[in-house]
């Protein structure tokens, strides 16, 4: 059986950052031809189109969406796409998981989108912890005063898989949560 994690990572790569690596073209909304992706995955991993659909359906983070004969990543793009998300009112507080080594720069510059189109924020501490654990080093969880940001004109979007997106989080809206405050 093909390795679902490898397939998912490859799909993230080609649907978010480098569509050309699978012979894909993304439309203005990030959609690509599903059969072209399935052919590339079959060649690379020996996986069937049913395996691709299963990986999409069973992905716990719901990173991908299939609509008819099209597929796309639901957020996280570095290529310029318009996901067609409507502005949404965020909960009063959101969270961001990162590593201690980045904290100084974040507290100076705020959270920036880096190579992505948006900053990704979590609705709860546990999800932020999962995000922080993806890299080595000491985890840091930041509380984002999203209510104040919204009052001051920031726009937020809610992706299809529950990730909150915004362009930038200035330092004044960030607070490091201490270990004793974490659940």
N, C-alpha and C positions, 0 to 999 in steps of 0.2 A: 504494500500500500504506500502511496506517495506520502511524503512528510508534509502534513498540513501547515506546520509553522513555516517551512521553507516556501511553500506555495503562497501563503499569506504575505510573507515578507516580499516576495517577488512582485505580487500584485500591488502592494503598497508602493514599491519602487516605481513600477511602470504607470500606475494610475495617479501618482502624486508628483513624481519628480522627473522621470525619464521614460516617457512613453515610447520613444524611438527604440529602446532596448527590446521591445516586444513587437516592433513594427506597427505600433498603434498611433493613431491621431486622436487627440482629445478635441471635442467640440468646445464652444465657448462656455458651456456649462460643466465641462469635465467628463462628459460621457464618451465612451469608446465602444467599438464594436466587440461584443461578447465573443463571437466565434473566432475573431482574430486573436483575442487574448487566450482563448482555450487552445487554439492551435499552437501558440507560443509555449504555453504551459505543458502541453502534451509533448512537444519536442524536448523541452528542458527537463521535465520531471517524469514523463511517462504517465501523467495524470489525465483522466478523461474530463469531458465537459461536466459530467455528473459530479466528479470530484471538486471542480471549481465551484459549482453551485452549492455543494455541501459545505465547502470552506466558507463561502459567503454566509450561508444560513446559520452555521454553527459558530461563527466568530463571536466570541463573548463581547468584544468591544464594538461589534456592528460597524466595522470600518468601511464596508462596501454596500452598494445598492445595485440591484438588477431591476431593470425596467424593460420588459419586452426583450429585444435583442441587443440591449445596451447595458453597460456596467460602468460604475464610477466609484471613486473613493468619496466618502461623505464629508471629509475635511482633511486638512493637513497638506494642501498642495503648495508646491513651490513654483509651479507653472501658473500662469495667469488664467484663472477660470472664474466664472461667476456662478456660484452654487444656487443662486436664485433664492437665497434665504431672506426672509423678511426680518426687519429689526424686531427685537423682542425685549420685553422688560425682564431684567435678570432678578434673581433673588437678591436680598440685601447684601449677602456675603457670598463670595466665591473663593476658591482656593487654587493654589498653584504649587505643585511639587517640583523641587529642584535639588541641587547639590550645594553643599556649603561653599565649595570652591567658586561658585558663581554668585554668591550672595552679595559680596561687596559691589560688584558691577551692577547687579540688579537694583540694589538700594540707591545707587548713584544715578542710573539711567532709566530705571523702571523695567518692566517686562516689555521686550520688543519681539516682533514676529520672527526675527532672525531671517532664515531663508524661506520661511512659510509666509502665507498671505495674512495670517492672523495669529494672535496670542491665544493659546488654548488654556481654558480655565475649567475647573471641576466644581461640581455642585456640593461635594462633600470631602471631608478630610481623607477618608479611606481611598477614594479614587485618586486624590492628589498624591497619597503615599505610593500607590501602585506606579504612578507616573515617575515619581522620584526614584524608585527602585530600579528603573531601567538602566541606570548608569552606576558605576562604582563610586564610592565615597559616602560621606555622611549626608543623610537625607535632611532636607529643610522644607518645611511647609509654610507657605505664605498665605495670610488672610488678605483678601482683596475687598475693599469697601466699594462694592459694585453699585450700591445705592447712591453713594455720593458721586461716583463717576457718572452715572446716568443723569443725575440732577444737573451735573455740570456739562452735559452735552455729549458724553461718550455714547457710541452706538454699540449695541450687543446683538449677537445672532446666536440662535440655538441650532446646532447641527442635528441632523437626523438621528445621530447616536447619543445625543445628550451632552455633547461637549459645548461649552459656552465659548464664543469667539468674540474678540474685539481687536482693534488695531494696535493699541498700546496701553499699558497700565503705568501711569506716572508713579514715581516713588512715593509721593504723598498719600497714595491710596493703598500702600502695602504695609503689612505688619508681620514680622516673623512670629510664628507661634512657638512658644517654648515647649520643651518636652513635657513639663508638668501640666500644660494646658491641653495636650493632645489626649484624645480618648483612648 
